[in-house]
Amino acid sequence: MTKSKIGTMEAIMLVLTIIITHTISSMPRDILVNTKSATIINLLFVSILAILFSYLVVRLMKNFGGSDIIDISAYLGGNVLKTIVGIIFILYFIISSSLLLRNFCESLKIIYYPMTNLVFIVALFVIAICTANRLDFNASLKTNLLIVPLVLVSIVFLFLSNMNKFVPQRAFPIFGNGLFDTFVLGLGNLASFGGISFLYFLPPYLKEPQKMKRIALVSIGISAIYLILCVATLLFMFSFFINTNEITPLYNATRYIEFGSFFQRLESIFLLIWILAFACYLSITSKFSMGIFKKLTNIETKKPLIDIFGLLILGIVLLPKNYAISSKFETTIYPYLVLGITFFLSISILIFANIMKRKRRD
């Protein structure tokens, strides 16, 4: 995989992939549950923190050249720490993407295929993932380079098209339940910037590693704007989303778009774009997971892993007995995984590795 170098724009879109797929699901609703009418103020606050954090990640990784977090873990704690961190990231990528796929397929089943067994819907995604993973790494990223901008444009279009239905008063009181809830308890919304986790693996793949800072700041900045537009659309249109358990709330917003009698029912176009984005996300996360496994085991090729990881994803997707269980993971467990792995474990490794390197220089 390291032979496949990627450009700056491809890397930016890659980081955006995680946040996009989670907003397609239930992330905007969960953020609204956390901070209610103060959500926009809160997102501005946590966006600044996320940008500063991503800048810190780049600065700390710069001292290790083209190494990723697995290589830096080996430098800090040898093969033991390298293996532990590698396994943690594999589990994080595979489990989170699999259960997110389960939730998305549940949505597709409810919306369009109520009589279809969920296994068949999931199987189509798994087949698509395995097929994409047999292609060159750059093939998935180039596809992602086309799909992600379409998703970004679709959300801007969704926001602008529904502005006449907005009720701005729903943003009051502007600080929701108070300053403490908005700026302290609301720090949990940092989990919405899960795309930062890809920054830890990018350096070995970049054609121009010196542009790592630009990639981090631009991708997290665009993520912040995108997330604010998604949440603002729901907040100003559907106050009941704060207290209900709607599936794919953004899809409900698409059903209100009308342009005369000819352009109606545009939600199918949105859903098609989102399905393609979801397939790209699954392909990328599984390829990164296989790349980590390959690095841990020193196997020569990842081809034998493609079907194994595909079956693993299928098994995890079908593991929850119902939507309520898989949804609970996304709403209550996933945010803590992001905060623990992306914002605590990885940055701690970088900090201690930099301290060790400085001591060895001295």
N, C-alpha and C positions, 0 to 999 in steps of 0.2 A: 504493500500500500504506500509506503513512503516514496516509491518511485513516481507516484502520480502527484505531481505538483499542481496546485490550484491557484487561481488568480485572486486578486483582492476582492473583486465584486462577488465572485463565487463564495468566498469565505464569509462575506457579510451576509449573504442570503442563507448560508448554512446556519449561522448563529440565529438568524431570524426564524428558522424553521420550527424550533421548539416552542417559542411563544405563540406562533401562529396556530399550530395544531391544538394547543391548549385553549386558546380563545375560541376556536371553532367548537370546542366541547363546552365545558361549564365554568371555566376560569372566571369570566366576567361576572357571572352570577355569584360565585364564591367570594370575590373581592367586594361586591356590593353587600353581601351578608356581613362581612367583617367591619366595614366602615360606613355603610349606608350613605346618607346624603353628603358626607365628607369625603367620599371616594376620590373625586377629582383632585381635591387639595392633597389628599394622602398620596395619590399616585405621582403628583408632581414632586412631592417630598422624597418618596422612595426611589423615583427615577434618578434624582440627583445623587442619591446614595449609591445606586447601582452603577451609574457612570463613574463615580469616584472609585468604587470597588474594582470595576473592570480596568481602570487605569492603574490601580495598585497591582493587579494581577500581571499586567503587561510589564510593569517596572520590575517586579520580582522575577519573572521568567526571562527577562532580557539577559540576566547574568548567567544563564545556562544555554545560551546560543539557540540551536534548533531542537532542544530537548522538550519532551512533553512531560506531563505530571507523573507518568509511569517511570520515565528515565530519572526524573528528579527524586522520586521516592527511592529508587535503587541507590542513588548517590547518598541519600540521607540515612537510609536504614538497611541497605543491602537487599538481597533477594527476598527476604522475609517481608519487609515493608512493601516492596514492589509487588509481590504476589497478593498481599492483603488489599492494597489499594486497587490493583487491577481487577480483582474479583468483585470488590465493592462497586466499581464503575460498571462492570458488565451486568451485574444484578440490577443496578440502578437504571441503566439504559433499557435492558430487556423487560424488566417487570413493569416499569412505568409506561413504556411504549405499548406493551401488550394489553395492560388494563385500560389504557386510553383507547386503544383499538376496540376493546370490548364495549366501552361506552359509546363510541362512535357508531359501531355496528348495531347496537341496540337502538340508536336514534334512527339509523337508516331503516331498520325493520319496522319501527313504529310509524315512520313517515310514509314509506313507499312499499314496504314488503311485509305487511302484517301476517301473511299466510306462509311466508318462507321460513324455514328452519334457520336459526342463527348460525349454525355450523357452516352452511353453504355460503353465507355472506362473508364470514371470517375467512373461509378457505380461499375465496377469490383474492382477498388481500394478501394472504400468505403466498399464494402462487405468484402474484405480482412481485412480492418482495424477493422471492427466490430467483425469479427471472431477472429482475434488475440487478441482483447481487452477482449474477454471472457475467455482467458487463463490467467494463472498466470503471474504476472509481470516479473518474471524471465524467462519465456518461450520466451518472446519477446527479452529479453536481450541476452539469449543464442543463439538465431537465429542471432541476430545482431553480436554476437561474431564470428560467422562463415562467415557472409556476408561481413562485413567491411574489414577484411584482404584480401578477394578476390578483393574488389574494389581497395585497396591499391596496390596489386600486379598487377592488370590490368593496372593501371596508370604507374607504373614502366615499365611494359612490353611495353606499348604504347610509352613511351619516348625512350626506348632503341631500339625498332623496327624501329622507324622512324629517328634515328640519321643520317642515310646516306642521308636523305632528308633535313637536317637542313642547314640553311644559317645563320651562326653566325653573319654576318655583320648587320643583322636586329636588333641587340642589340645596335647599334650605331646610334646617339651619346649616350654614356653610361648614361648621366644625362638627356636625353630627352629634354624637353623644358627649362631646367635650374634647379638649386638647389632648388629654391623656390617651383616650381611645384612638384619636386620629394620628398622633405622632409617636406613641409608645407601643400600644397594642397593635396599631396599624403597621408596625414594622414587619409583621408576618407577611404582608403583601409583597415583600422582597422576593418571596418564592415565585412570583409570577415571572421573574427574570431568570428562569432556568436555563436560557440559552447561554448564559455565562459559562456553563459547564463545558461547552465545546471549545472555549478559549484555551482551556488547559491542554487540548490535544492538537491545536492548529499548527504550532511552529514547524514541525517536521514536514508538513504538507505544502507550505507556502512557497510560491515562486519568488516572492519578495518579502522575506521575513522582517525586513526593516519597516514594513507597513503594518505591523501587528497592532500598533497603537491606534492607527486610523481605523482598522477593521473593528477593534473593540469599541471605540467611542461611537463610530457611525452606527454599528449594528445595535448597540444598546440604546442609542438615541432614537433610532427609528422604531425600535421595539416600544419605547416609552410613548411615543406619539401614537403608534398603532393601538396600544393598549388603552390609552386615554380615549381615543375615538370609539373603540368598542364599548367601553364602560359608559361613556357619555350617551351613546345611542340608547342603551338599555335604561339608564337612569332617567333620561328625559322622556322616554316613551312609556316604560312599563314599571311603575312603582311597585307593582305586585310581585315582580321578580325577586325583590329583596326577601320576601317571606315565603316563596313557593319553591318547588323542586322541579322546575321546568327543565326538559332535556333540550340541549342546544338552543339556548335563548336567542342567539343571534339569528338563527333560522326563522324564528317567529317575526323578527323585525323585517326580514326580507319580504314577507307576505303582505306588507303594507305598501310596497312600492307600486305605483301606478303612473303610467304616462299615457293618458287617454284610453280609448277602448282597444287599441291595437297592442300596446306594450303592457301586458298584465301577466301575473303569475310568473315573475322572473326568478322565483326562489330556486327553480330547477337549475338555472345557470350558475347561481351561487353555489349550490350543492355540488355540482360537477367540478367546479374549480377547487372546492374544499376537499373533495375526494382525491383529486390528483395531488394536492398539497400533502394530504395525509399519507398517501403512498410514498411520496418522496421522503417524508419524515421517517417512516418506518424503515425504508431502505438505508438511509444514512445512519440511523442509530444502530441498526443491525451490522452495518459494515464497520462502524467504529468498534462495536463490541467484538466482532471477529478479529479486527486488527489488534485489539488489546490481548485477546486470547492467543493470537499468533505470537505476539511479543513475549507473553508469559511462558509459552511452551516451546518456542523456537522452531515451530513447524515451518516447512518450506512454503506451503501454499495454503490459502484459506478455502479452496474449492471444496474439500471434504466437509467443511463446517457449514456450508450454505444450507443444505437440507436439514442438518441437525439443528441449527438455530431457527430455521423455519418451523420445524416441528415443536421446538421449545416454545416459540411464540404462540403457536396454535394451542399447545397444552395449557399455557398460563392464561390465555384468553378464555378458554372454556372452563377453567378451574372454579371461578365464582359461580354459585348456584343461581344467582339472579343479578339484576341490574343494581339493586340496592347495595349489594356487597362491593361490587366493582366501583360504584359511585362513591362509596365511603372511602375507598383508597384514594381516589382523586381529590376529594374534598378535605380529608382529615390527615391522611398519612403522607401523600406526595409532597405537600408544602414543607413538612418537617424533613423529608429526605433531601429536598433542594437546599434548605437552610443548613442542614447538618453536613452534607457532602460538598456542596458547591461553596457555601459561605463560611464553613468552619474547618472541616477536615482538610480540604485542598489548600486553602490559604495558610493554614497552620504548617503544612508540609513545606510550602514555599518560603515561609518566614524562617523556619528552623534550618532549612537547607541553605538559605542565604547567610544566616548567622554562622553555620559551619564553614561555608566557603570563605567568609571573611576571616575567621579564626585561622584557617589553614594558610591564608595569604600572609597573615601577620606572623 
